[in-house]
Amino acid sequence: MATNQEQAPDKRHLKRFYYTVDQAIEKPFNWKQIWRLLVYLKPYTKTYLLGAIIVMIISTAIRLAIPILIGKAAIDIAIANKDTTLLIYLVIIIGVLYLLSYIANYLRIKWVNLLGQNVIFDLRQHLFTHVQSLSNNFFDKRSAGSILVRIMNDTNSLQELFSSGIINLLMDIATLLGIVTLLFTLSPKLAIAVLVVLPLMFYITTVLRRKIRRTWQEVRIQQSRMNSHLNESIQGIRITQSFTQEKENTEFFNGLNTDTYNAWLDATRKSAMFRPFVEMSNAVGTVILIVFGAHLIIQGPANGGIELGTFVAFAFFLGMFWDPISRLGQMYNQLLVAMASSERIFEYLDEKPNVDEVENPYEFNEMKGHIEFDKVQFSYDNDRIALHEVSLEMKAGQTIALVGHTGSGKSTIANLISRFYDPTKGQVKIDGHNLREASLKSLRDHISVVLQDTFIFSGTIMDNIRFGRPDATDEEIMEAAKVVGADDFIKRLANGYHTEVEERGNILSAGERQLLSFARALLANPSIIILDEATASIDTETELKIQAALRRLLKGRTAIIIAHRLSTIREADNIFVLENGKILENGSHQELMDKKGEYYQLVRSQFQMLDAI
């Protein structure tokens, strides 16, 4: 972001930041990638796809038959022989064929649109479900905006391919093959003459396609960058406004917007060059048809020439010929866009969870909550070690506190218990079972985590409390809220438990959001509960109010409390003091105070700060 208000955004910084997520694709056109997309058609091959192909064949056959009926039957036979009856029959037949063609086209459009919408639905559902199954390290490396682009924009860009592109491709190929066959059947000499421009056109367009491919890939990358920044800007709007950085943020977005705009201009400009080449070829072919066709008509069939009806049929077919050629060029552009988007989609679908399940994992049908760390070592990035061969034991039903300076490894221990990550070395066990061999769902069904930054979903108060246990009754939800002391403020809201809390719960204070998270955790009835700085955002009065509720919440459960506010952990059964990923000491509050070690110093420094205030 520019440091000077008159200075343009630093594009070099822009590229450094976003290339960690989105990089240019330098691969040639990849048919395997397209075939991989077509697998999503499989569930609909016997319904929409088959039906669309059948009516497409009917429509194409009718389109190819009509010029023959007009040129050869109507002109060369009925009109030439002045056979009025035959001419009337031909007019009726041609009218019926046009009606059938209209019905076939209506059904084709209807079915291919249903096909496309179903495929995009399945693809987006598959991508979202897969992303939800990925481990935390996947989300650590990617912005929410970038993920949003893959699930929404990149799947939407495939919609035209599936809704019309595939069937149109088959129809255009069938039409071209039929036209070329009929042209050579009617007059090989005239067919060769009018199609002589094709090799030159294909050579020029092939060179052009190579340039088009890369420009559409760049469009996808620029869109991803802009959406990522837009998502971040909206999420952080309060920070932007509080530091009066609106102008700098706008300039930065303007740089992204300009890059996206220029990428689109470049792509559309190069794509737009394709159709003029086709039209030029059409013009040349038409001139050849008129000049050489007139010569052949004058020669007459007896001297190797053609009849007038054959010329008319040729004119019909030549007019039909160039439209599929042009659409095939546009289809190639669609395939390029689809390949650029599909590579980005399959990049996510090919991601494997770092935390995965073994075959036939152990199911925690019930959990006592006895936790063991056996020489556990862990690193987030294979560079800085977060835990150094930590060994500890948390007995079932105990309240355990983890204290230490920022970065000492407290949250890492909590993450390993929930198995958001697996240890680099050593084992984490619950009730004697190695978590690597346990079912993730059954493990997390017995664990509730309450974070400092509580996430509140859009919806009602009741929806948010029920989130951890969807089958809970309204009465159970209200009881959980009463236990943690949230019932009082909920009843003061306009619609009580049915109040819409909006995105991230912005209508609630930090303390109120935290109380909702306690109610959510209590309702889930976990065997293990993790409170990660859960009372940091609560004022002293509110903290005192929920202490009794916490005792009830933690009763009979293994509780892990991570806290900087040491007054909240005095009653813990065992306190582990960590520093730089190692356990310095552990014991009850009184035992550690008597040792006068690191915990004693932490308590003293905290009370000195309070005295100073």
C-alpha positions as CSV (number, residue, x, y, z in Angstrom):
1,M,0.0,0.0,0.0
2,A,1.4,3.4,-0.9
3,T,3.0,5.3,1.9
4,N,2.5,8.7,0.2
5,Q,-1.0,9.8,-0.7
6,E,0.1,11.1,-4.1
7,Q,2.1,7.9,-4.9
8,A,0.6,5.2,-7.1
9,P,0.2,1.7,-5.6
10,D,3.4,-0.3,-5.6
11,K,2.8,-3.1,-8.2
12,R,5.9,-4.9,-7.3
13,H,4.6,-5.3,-3.8
14,L,1.3,-6.4,-5.2
15,K,2.9,-9.2,-7.2
16,R,5.1,-10.3,-4.3
17,F,2.0,-10.6,-2.1
18,Y,-0.4,-12.4,-4.3
19,Y,1.9,-14.7,-6.3
20,T,2.2,-16.8,-3.1
21,V,-1.4,-17.8,-3.8
22,D,-2.0,-17.4,-7.6
23,Q,0.7,-18.0,-10.1
24,A,0.7,-17.8,-13.9
25,I,0.0,-21.0,-15.8
26,E,2.5,-21.8,-18.4
27,K,1.2,-25.1,-19.5
28,P,-0.1,-25.8,-23.1
29,F,-3.7,-26.7,-23.7
30,N,-4.4,-29.7,-21.6
31,W,-7.1,-32.0,-23.0
32,K,-6.7,-34.3,-19.9
33,Q,-7.9,-31.4,-17.8
34,I,-11.0,-30.9,-20.0
35,W,-11.7,-34.7,-19.9
36,R,-11.5,-34.5,-16.2
37,L,-14.2,-31.8,-16.2
38,L,-16.4,-33.9,-18.4
39,V,-16.5,-36.6,-15.7
40,Y,-19.1,-34.4,-14.0
41,L,-21.4,-35.1,-16.9
42,K,-21.6,-38.8,-16.1
43,P,-24.7,-38.7,-13.8
44,Y,-26.7,-37.0,-16.5
45,T,-25.6,-38.9,-19.7
46,K,-28.8,-41.0,-19.8
47,T,-31.1,-38.1,-19.2
48,Y,-30.3,-34.5,-20.2
49,L,-27.1,-35.2,-22.3
50,L,-28.6,-38.1,-24.3
51,G,-31.8,-36.2,-24.9
52,A,-29.9,-33.1,-26.0
53,I,-27.7,-35.1,-28.4
54,I,-30.8,-36.8,-30.0
55,V,-32.6,-33.5,-30.7
56,M,-29.3,-32.0,-31.8
57,I,-28.9,-34.8,-34.4
58,I,-32.5,-34.2,-35.5
59,S,-32.1,-30.5,-35.8
60,T,-28.8,-30.8,-37.7
61,A,-30.2,-33.4,-40.1
62,I,-33.2,-31.0,-40.9
63,R,-30.8,-28.1,-41.5
64,L,-28.8,-30.1,-43.9
65,A,-31.9,-31.5,-45.7
66,I,-33.6,-28.2,-46.4
67,P,-31.1,-26.8,-48.8
68,I,-31.1,-30.0,-50.8
69,L,-35.0,-29.9,-50.9
70,I,-34.9,-26.3,-52.0
71,G,-32.0,-26.5,-54.5
72,K,-32.3,-30.0,-56.1
73,A,-35.9,-30.9,-55.6
74,A,-37.8,-27.5,-55.8
75,I,-35.6,-25.7,-58.3
76,D,-34.0,-28.4,-60.5
77,I,-37.1,-30.7,-60.6
78,A,-40.4,-29.0,-59.6
79,I,-39.8,-25.5,-61.0
80,A,-37.7,-26.7,-64.0
81,N,-40.5,-29.2,-64.9
82,K,-43.3,-26.7,-63.9
83,D,-44.7,-29.4,-61.5
84,T,-46.9,-27.3,-59.2
85,T,-48.2,-30.2,-57.2
86,L,-44.7,-31.4,-56.3
87,L,-43.8,-27.8,-55.4
88,I,-46.7,-27.5,-53.0
89,Y,-45.8,-30.8,-51.4
90,L,-42.2,-29.6,-51.0
91,V,-43.3,-26.3,-49.5
92,I,-45.4,-28.3,-46.9
93,I,-42.6,-30.7,-46.2
94,I,-40.1,-27.8,-45.7
95,G,-42.6,-26.0,-43.4
96,V,-43.1,-29.2,-41.3
97,L,-39.3,-29.6,-41.1
98,Y,-38.8,-26.0,-39.9
99,L,-41.5,-26.7,-37.2
100,L,-39.7,-29.9,-36.1
101,S,-36.4,-28.0,-36.1
102,Y,-38.0,-25.3,-33.8
103,I,-39.2,-28.0,-31.4
104,A,-35.9,-29.8,-31.4
105,N,-34.0,-26.5,-30.8
106,Y,-36.3,-25.6,-27.9
107,L,-35.8,-29.0,-26.2
108,R,-32.0,-28.8,-26.9
109,I,-31.7,-25.4,-25.2
110,K,-33.9,-26.5,-22.3
111,W,-32.0,-29.7,-21.7
112,V,-28.5,-28.3,-22.1
113,N,-29.3,-25.5,-19.6
114,L,-30.6,-28.1,-17.1
115,L,-27.4,-30.1,-17.8
116,G,-25.2,-27.1,-17.2
117,Q,-26.9,-26.0,-14.0
118,N,-26.7,-29.5,-12.5
119,V,-23.1,-30.0,-13.4
120,I,-22.1,-26.6,-11.9
121,F,-24.1,-27.4,-8.8
122,D,-22.3,-30.7,-8.4
123,L,-18.9,-29.2,-9.1
124,R,-19.4,-26.3,-6.6
125,Q,-20.8,-28.7,-4.0
126,H,-17.8,-31.1,-4.4
127,L,-15.3,-28.2,-4.2
128,F,-16.9,-26.7,-1.1
129,T,-17.2,-30.1,0.6
130,H,-13.5,-30.9,-0.2
131,V,-12.3,-27.5,1.0
132,Q,-14.1,-28.0,4.4
133,S,-12.3,-31.4,4.8
134,L,-8.8,-29.8,4.4
135,S,-6.5,-29.2,7.3
136,N,-5.8,-25.9,9.0
137,N,-2.4,-25.5,7.2
138,F,-4.3,-25.1,3.9
139,F,-6.2,-22.1,5.3
140,D,-3.0,-20.7,6.9
141,K,-1.5,-20.2,3.5
142,R,-4.5,-18.8,1.6
143,S,-6.8,-15.8,2.0
144,A,-10.5,-16.2,2.4
145,G,-11.0,-14.1,-0.8
146,S,-8.8,-16.4,-2.9
147,I,-10.8,-19.5,-1.7
148,L,-14.0,-17.6,-2.4
149,V,-12.9,-16.9,-6.0
150,R,-12.2,-20.6,-6.6
151,I,-15.6,-21.8,-5.3
152,M,-17.7,-19.0,-7.0
153,N,-16.0,-17.3,-9.9
154,D,-14.0,-20.2,-11.3
155,T,-17.0,-22.6,-11.2
156,N,-19.3,-19.9,-12.7
157,S,-16.8,-19.4,-15.6
158,L,-17.5,-23.1,-16.5
159,Q,-21.2,-22.6,-16.7
160,E,-21.3,-21.6,-20.4
161,L,-19.1,-24.6,-21.3
162,F,-21.5,-27.0,-19.8
163,S,-24.8,-25.1,-20.5
164,S,-24.2,-24.9,-24.3
165,G,-20.6,-25.3,-25.3
166,I,-20.4,-29.1,-25.3
167,I,-23.6,-29.7,-27.3
168,N,-22.9,-26.8,-29.6
169,L,-19.4,-28.2,-30.2
170,L,-20.9,-31.6,-31.2
171,M,-23.6,-29.9,-33.3
172,D,-21.1,-27.7,-35.1
173,I,-18.7,-30.6,-35.9
174,A,-21.6,-32.7,-37.2
175,T,-22.8,-29.7,-39.3
176,L,-19.4,-29.1,-40.8
177,L,-18.8,-32.8,-41.6
178,G,-22.3,-33.0,-43.2
179,I,-21.8,-29.8,-45.2
180,V,-18.4,-30.8,-46.5
181,T,-19.7,-34.2,-47.5
182,L,-22.7,-32.7,-49.3
183,L,-20.6,-30.1,-51.1
184,F,-18.3,-32.7,-52.5
185,T,-21.2,-34.8,-53.4
186,L,-22.9,-32.0,-55.3
187,S,-19.8,-30.7,-57.1
188,P,-16.2,-31.6,-56.2
189,K,-14.8,-28.9,-58.4
190,L,-16.8,-26.1,-56.8
191,A,-16.3,-27.5,-53.3
192,I,-12.5,-27.4,-53.7
193,A,-12.7,-23.9,-55.1
194,V,-14.7,-22.4,-52.3
195,L,-12.8,-24.2,-49.5
196,V,-9.4,-23.3,-50.8
197,V,-9.1,-20.6,-48.2
198,L,-9.5,-22.9,-45.2
199,P,-5.8,-24.0,-44.8
200,L,-4.7,-20.3,-44.6
201,M,-7.5,-19.5,-42.2
202,F,-6.6,-22.4,-39.9
203,Y,-2.9,-21.4,-39.9
204,I,-3.6,-17.8,-38.9
205,T,-6.1,-18.7,-36.2
206,T,-3.8,-21.4,-34.7
207,V,-1.1,-18.8,-34.2
208,L,-3.8,-16.4,-32.8
209,R,-5.1,-19.1,-30.3
210,R,-1.6,-19.4,-28.7
211,K,-1.8,-15.8,-27.8
212,I,-5.4,-15.9,-26.6
213,R,-4.7,-18.9,-24.2
214,R,-2.3,-17.0,-22.0
215,T,-4.4,-13.8,-21.9
216,W,-7.4,-15.7,-20.4
217,Q,-5.2,-17.3,-17.8
218,E,-4.0,-13.8,-16.8
219,V,-7.7,-12.7,-16.5
220,R,-8.4,-15.4,-13.9
221,I,-5.3,-14.5,-11.9
222,Q,-6.1,-10.8,-11.8
223,Q,-9.7,-11.5,-10.8
224,S,-8.5,-13.7,-7.9
225,R,-6.2,-10.9,-6.7
226,M,-8.9,-8.3,-6.8
227,N,-11.4,-10.5,-5.0
228,S,-8.9,-11.4,-2.3
229,H,-8.2,-7.8,-1.6
230,L,-11.9,-6.8,-1.7
231,N,-12.7,-9.5,0.8
232,E,-9.9,-8.4,3.1
233,S,-10.9,-4.7,2.7
234,I,-14.5,-5.4,3.7
235,Q,-13.5,-7.5,6.7
236,G,-11.0,-4.9,7.9
237,I,-13.1,-1.8,7.1
238,R,-13.1,-0.6,10.7
239,I,-9.3,-0.7,10.9
240,T,-9.1,1.1,7.6
241,Q,-11.4,3.9,8.8
242,S,-9.8,4.1,12.2
243,F,-6.4,4.8,10.6
244,T,-8.0,7.0,7.9
245,Q,-6.4,4.8,5.2
246,E,-9.5,5.0,2.9
247,K,-7.6,6.9,0.1
248,E,-4.6,4.6,0.2
249,N,-6.8,1.5,0.2
250,T,-8.8,2.9,-2.7
251,E,-5.6,3.6,-4.7
252,F,-4.4,0.1,-4.0
253,F,-7.8,-1.3,-5.2
254,N,-7.6,1.0,-8.2
255,G,-4.3,-0.6,-9.2
256,L,-5.9,-4.1,-8.9
257,N,-9.0,-3.0,-10.7
258,T,-6.9,-1.5,-13.5
259,D,-4.8,-4.6,-13.9
260,T,-8.1,-6.7,-14.1
261,Y,-9.5,-4.2,-16.6
262,N,-6.4,-4.3,-18.8
263,A,-6.2,-8.1,-18.7
264,W,-9.9,-8.3,-19.9
265,L,-9.2,-5.8,-22.6
266,D,-6.2,-7.7,-23.8
267,A,-8.0,-11.0,-23.8
268,T,-11.2,-9.7,-25.5
269,R,-9.1,-7.8,-28.1
270,K,-7.2,-10.9,-29.1
271,S,-10.3,-13.0,-29.0
272,A,-12.2,-10.5,-31.1
273,M,-9.6,-10.8,-33.9
274,F,-10.8,-14.4,-34.6
275,R,-14.2,-13.6,-36.0
276,P,-12.9,-11.0,-38.6
277,F,-10.6,-13.7,-40.0
278,V,-13.6,-16.0,-40.4
279,E,-15.6,-13.3,-42.0
280,M,-12.8,-12.5,-44.4
281,S,-12.6,-16.1,-45.4
282,N,-16.4,-16.2,-45.9
283,A,-16.1,-13.1,-48.1
284,V,-13.4,-14.7,-50.2
285,G,-15.3,-18.0,-50.4
286,T,-18.5,-16.1,-51.5
287,V,-16.6,-14.3,-54.3
288,I,-15.2,-17.7,-55.5
289,L,-18.7,-19.2,-55.4
290,I,-20.2,-16.4,-57.5
291,V,-17.5,-16.3,-60.1
292,F,-16.6,-19.9,-60.5
293,G,-20.3,-21.1,-59.8
294,A,-21.6,-18.8,-62.6
295,H,-19.0,-20.3,-64.9
296,L,-20.1,-23.8,-64.1
297,I,-23.8,-22.9,-64.6
298,I,-23.0,-21.5,-68.0
299,Q,-21.1,-24.7,-68.9
300,G,-24.1,-26.8,-67.9
301,P,-24.3,-30.3,-66.6
302,A,-23.6,-31.8,-70.0
303,N,-20.1,-30.1,-70.1
304,G,-19.1,-30.8,-66.5
305,G,-20.9,-27.8,-65.0
306,I,-23.8,-27.6,-62.6
307,E,-27.5,-26.8,-62.5
308,L,-28.9,-23.7,-60.9
309,G,-30.4,-25.7,-58.0
310,T,-27.0,-27.1,-57.2
311,F,-25.6,-23.5,-57.1
312,V,-28.5,-22.4,-54.8
313,A,-27.8,-25.4,-52.5
314,F,-24.1,-24.5,-52.5
315,A,-25.0,-20.9,-51.5
316,F,-27.2,-22.2,-48.6
317,F,-24.5,-24.5,-47.4
318,L,-21.7,-21.9,-47.7
319,G,-23.7,-19.5,-45.6
320,M,-24.2,-22.3,-43.0
321,F,-20.5,-23.3,-43.2
322,W,-18.8,-20.2,-41.7
323,D,-21.0,-19.8,-38.6
324,P,-19.9,-23.1,-37.1
325,I,-16.3,-22.2,-38.0
326,S,-16.7,-19.0,-36.1
327,R,-18.5,-20.7,-33.2
328,L,-15.7,-23.3,-33.0
329,G,-13.2,-20.5,-32.5
330,Q,-15.4,-19.0,-29.8
331,M,-15.7,-22.5,-28.3
332,Y,-11.9,-22.8,-28.3
333,N,-11.9,-19.5,-26.3
334,Q,-14.4,-21.1,-23.9
335,L,-12.1,-24.1,-23.5
336,L,-9.2,-21.9,-22.7
337,V,-11.2,-20.1,-20.0
338,A,-12.4,-23.4,-18.8
339,M,-8.9,-24.8,-18.7
340,A,-7.6,-21.8,-16.8
341,S,-10.4,-22.1,-14.2
342,S,-10.4,-25.9,-14.1
343,E,-6.6,-25.9,-13.3
344,R,-7.3,-23.6,-10.4
345,I,-10.3,-25.7,-9.2
346,F,-8.5,-29.0,-9.5
347,E,-5.5,-27.5,-7.7
348,Y,-7.8,-27.3,-4.7
349,L,-9.4,-30.7,-5.3
350,D,-6.0,-32.3,-5.5
351,E,-5.0,-30.9,-2.1
352,K,-4.8,-33.7,0.5
353,P,-5.5,-33.0,4.1
354,N,-2.4,-33.0,6.2
355,V,-4.5,-34.6,8.9
356,D,-6.1,-37.7,7.4
357,E,-7.7,-40.8,8.7
358,V,-6.4,-44.4,8.6
359,E,-8.6,-47.2,7.2
360,N,-11.1,-48.4,9.9
361,P,-10.3,-45.6,12.4
362,Y,-11.1,-46.0,16.1
363,E,-14.5,-44.5,16.9
364,F,-14.8,-42.5,20.2
365,N,-18.4,-43.7,21.1
366,E,-17.7,-42.2,24.5
367,M,-14.7,-40.4,25.9
368,K,-13.4,-40.0,29.4
369,G,-10.9,-37.3,28.5
370,H,-7.6,-38.7,29.7
371,I,-4.9,-36.8,27.6
372,E,-1.3,-37.8,27.1
373,F,1.5,-36.1,25.2
374,D,4.4,-38.5,24.6
375,K,7.6,-36.7,23.5
376,V,5.6,-34.5,21.1
377,Q,7.5,-32.2,18.7
378,F,5.7,-29.9,16.3
379,S,6.6,-27.3,13.7
380,Y,4.1,-25.2,11.6
381,D,6.6,-24.5,8.8
382,N,9.4,-27.0,9.2
383,D,11.6,-24.1,10.2
384,R,10.7,-22.8,13.7
385,I,9.9,-25.6,16.2
386,A,6.8,-24.8,18.2
387,L,7.0,-27.7,20.7
388,H,10.2,-29.5,21.8
389,E,9.5,-33.1,22.8
390,V,6.8,-32.2,25.2
391,S,5.5,-34.9,27.6
392,L,2.5,-34.2,29.9
393,E,-0.6,-35.9,31.3
394,M,-4.0,-34.5,31.8
395,K,-6.2,-36.8,33.8
396,A,-9.9,-37.2,33.0
397,G,-12.1,-34.6,34.7
398,Q,-9.1,-32.4,35.6
399,T,-8.9,-28.6,34.9
400,I,-5.6,-27.9,33.3
401,A,-4.1,-24.5,32.7
402,L,-1.5,-23.6,30.1
403,V,0.4,-20.3,30.8
404,G,3.3,-18.6,29.3
405,H,4.4,-15.8,27.0
406,T,3.0,-15.4,23.5
407,G,4.5,-18.0,21.2
408,S,5.4,-20.4,24.1
409,G,3.3,-23.2,22.6
410,K,0.0,-23.0,24.5
411,S,-2.4,-22.8,21.5
412,T,-0.3,-25.4,19.7
413,I,-1.1,-28.0,22.4
414,A,-4.8,-27.2,22.1
415,N,-4.6,-27.5,18.3
416,L,-3.0,-30.9,18.6
417,I,-5.6,-32.2,21.1
418,S,-8.4,-31.2,18.6
419,R,-6.2,-32.7,15.9
420,F,-6.2,-29.6,13.7
421,Y,-2.6,-30.6,13.2
422,D,-0.6,-33.8,13.7
423,P,2.7,-33.8,15.7
424,T,5.9,-33.9,13.7
425,K,7.2,-36.5,16.2
426,G,5.7,-38.3,19.2
427,Q,2.1,-39.2,20.0
428,V,-0.9,-37.5,21.4
429,K,-3.3,-39.9,23.0
430,I,-6.8,-39.6,24.5
431,D,-8.0,-42.5,26.7
432,G,-4.9,-44.4,25.5
433,H,-5.7,-44.1,21.8
434,N,-3.3,-42.5,19.4
435,L,-5.2,-39.6,17.7
436,R,-3.6,-40.5,14.3
437,E,-5.7,-43.7,14.4
438,A,-8.9,-42.1,15.5
439,S,-11.9,-40.9,13.6
440,L,-11.8,-37.1,13.2
441,K,-15.6,-36.7,13.5
442,S,-15.9,-38.9,16.6
443,L,-12.9,-37.1,18.2
444,R,-14.2,-33.6,17.6
445,D,-17.8,-34.6,18.6
446,H,-16.4,-34.9,22.1
447,I,-14.4,-31.7,22.1
448,S,-15.6,-28.0,22.3
449,V,-13.3,-25.1,21.7
450,V,-14.1,-21.5,22.9
451,L,-11.8,-18.9,21.4
452,Q,-11.0,-15.4,22.3
453,D,-12.3,-14.1,18.9
454,T,-15.7,-15.8,18.9
455,F,-17.2,-16.3,15.5
456,I,-20.9,-15.6,15.3
457,F,-22.7,-16.7,12.2
458,S,-25.5,-14.8,10.4
459,G,-28.8,-15.9,11.8
460,T,-30.6,-15.8,15.1
461,I,-29.2,-16.1,18.7
462,M,-30.9,-19.5,18.9
463,D,-29.3,-20.7,15.6
464,N,-25.8,-19.7,16.9
465,I,-26.2,-21.6,20.2
466,R,-27.7,-24.6,18.5
467,F,-24.7,-24.7,16.0
468,G,-22.8,-27.3,18.1
469,R,-25.8,-29.6,18.5
470,P,-28.4,-29.1,15.7
471,D,-31.0,-31.5,17.3
472,A,-31.2,-29.5,20.5
473,T,-34.7,-28.3,21.5
474,D,-35.5,-24.6,22.2
475,E,-35.8,-25.4,25.9
476,E,-32.3,-26.9,26.0
477,I,-30.9,-23.9,24.3
478,M,-32.5,-21.5,26.7
479,E,-31.3,-23.6,29.7
480,A,-27.7,-23.5,28.4
481,A,-28.0,-19.7,28.0
482,K,-29.3,-19.4,31.6
483,V,-26.4,-21.5,33.0
484,V,-23.7,-19.3,31.5
485,G,-25.5,-16.0,32.3
486,A,-26.4,-15.1,28.7
487,D,-30.2,-15.3,29.2
488,D,-30.4,-11.8,30.8
489,F,-29.0,-9.9,27.8
490,I,-30.7,-12.1,25.3
491,K,-34.1,-11.2,26.7
492,R,-33.3,-7.5,26.5
493,L,-32.9,-7.8,22.7
494,A,-35.7,-6.8,20.4
495,N,-36.8,-10.4,19.5
496,G,-35.1,-12.3,22.3
497,Y,-33.7,-15.6,21.2
498,H,-35.0,-15.0,17.6
499,T,-33.0,-11.8,17.2
500,E,-31.0,-11.7,13.9
501,V,-27.3,-11.1,14.9
502,E,-26.1,-10.2,11.4
503,E,-22.6,-11.1,10.1
504,R,-20.1,-11.9,12.8
505,G,-22.5,-10.7,15.5
506,N,-21.8,-7.0,15.1
507,I,-24.9,-6.0,17.0
508,L,-23.4,-7.7,20.1
509,S,-20.6,-6.6,22.4
510,A,-17.4,-8.7,22.7
511,G,-18.5,-10.0,26.1
512,E,-22.0,-10.9,24.8
513,R,-20.5,-12.8,21.9
514,Q,-18.3,-14.7,24.3
515,L,-21.2,-15.7,26.5
516,L,-23.0,-17.1,23.4
517,S,-19.9,-19.2,22.7
518,F,-20.0,-20.6,26.3
519,A,-23.7,-21.5,25.8
520,R,-22.8,-23.1,22.5
521,A,-20.1,-25.2,24.1
522,L,-22.3,-26.2,27.1
523,L,-25.1,-27.3,24.8
524,A,-22.7,-29.6,22.8
525,N,-22.0,-31.4,26.1
526,P,-18.3,-32.2,25.3
527,S,-16.0,-34.6,27.3
528,I,-13.1,-32.1,26.7
529,I,-13.5,-28.4,26.6
530,I,-10.7,-26.0,25.5
531,L,-10.9,-22.3,26.5
532,D,-8.3,-20.4,24.5
533,E,-8.1,-16.9,26.0
534,A,-11.9,-17.3,26.3
535,T,-12.3,-14.6,29.0
536,A,-9.8,-12.1,27.6
537,S,-12.6,-10.0,26.0
538,I,-14.8,-10.0,29.1
539,D,-14.8,-7.2,31.6
540,T,-14.2,-7.9,35.3
541,E,-17.8,-7.7,36.2
542,T,-18.9,-10.1,33.5
543,E,-16.0,-12.4,34.4
544,L,-17.2,-12.6,38.0
545,K,-20.7,-13.3,36.8
546,I,-19.7,-16.3,34.7
547,Q,-17.2,-17.9,37.1
548,A,-19.9,-19.9,38.7
549,A,-21.3,-20.9,35.3
550,L,-17.8,-22.0,34.3
551,R,-17.6,-24.3,37.3
552,R,-20.8,-26.0,36.2
553,L,-19.6,-26.0,32.6
554,L,-16.3,-27.6,33.5
555,K,-17.7,-30.0,36.1
556,G,-17.0,-33.7,35.1
557,R,-15.1,-32.6,32.0
558,T,-11.4,-32.4,31.1
559,A,-10.8,-28.7,30.7
560,I,-7.8,-27.0,29.1
561,I,-7.6,-23.3,29.9
562,I,-5.2,-21.0,28.1
563,A,-5.1,-17.7,29.8
564,H,-2.9,-14.6,30.2
565,R,-5.2,-13.4,33.0
566,L,-3.9,-15.6,35.7
567,S,-6.7,-14.9,38.1
568,T,-8.9,-17.1,36.0
569,I,-6.8,-20.2,36.6
570,R,-6.2,-20.2,40.4
571,E,-8.5,-23.2,40.9
572,A,-6.9,-25.3,38.1
573,D,-5.9,-28.8,39.2
574,N,-2.6,-28.5,37.3
575,I,-0.9,-25.6,35.7
576,F,1.8,-26.0,33.0
577,V,4.2,-23.1,32.5
578,L,5.6,-23.1,28.9
579,E,8.4,-21.1,27.3
580,N,9.7,-21.5,23.7
581,G,7.8,-24.8,23.3
582,K,9.1,-26.4,26.5
583,I,7.5,-27.1,29.9
584,L,9.4,-25.2,32.6
585,E,7.3,-26.3,35.5
586,N,3.9,-27.6,36.5
587,G,1.8,-27.9,39.6
588,S,-1.2,-26.3,41.4
589,H,-1.3,-22.5,41.9
590,Q,-0.1,-22.7,45.4
591,E,2.7,-25.2,44.6
592,L,4.0,-23.0,41.9
593,M,3.8,-19.9,44.0
594,D,5.8,-21.7,46.7
595,K,8.5,-22.6,44.2
596,K,9.0,-18.9,43.3
597,G,9.9,-19.9,39.7
598,E,8.6,-18.6,36.4
599,Y,4.9,-18.8,37.3
600,Y,5.6,-16.8,40.5
601,Q,7.3,-14.1,38.4
602,L,4.4,-14.0,35.9
603,V,1.9,-13.6,38.8
604,R,4.0,-10.9,40.4
605,S,4.5,-8.9,37.1
606,Q,0.7,-9.1,36.4
607,F,-0.2,-7.8,39.9
608,Q,2.4,-5.0,39.6
609,M,0.7,-4.0,36.3
610,L,-2.7,-3.9,38.0
611,D,-1.2,-1.8,40.9
612,A,0.3,0.6,38.5
613,I,-3.1,1.0,36.8
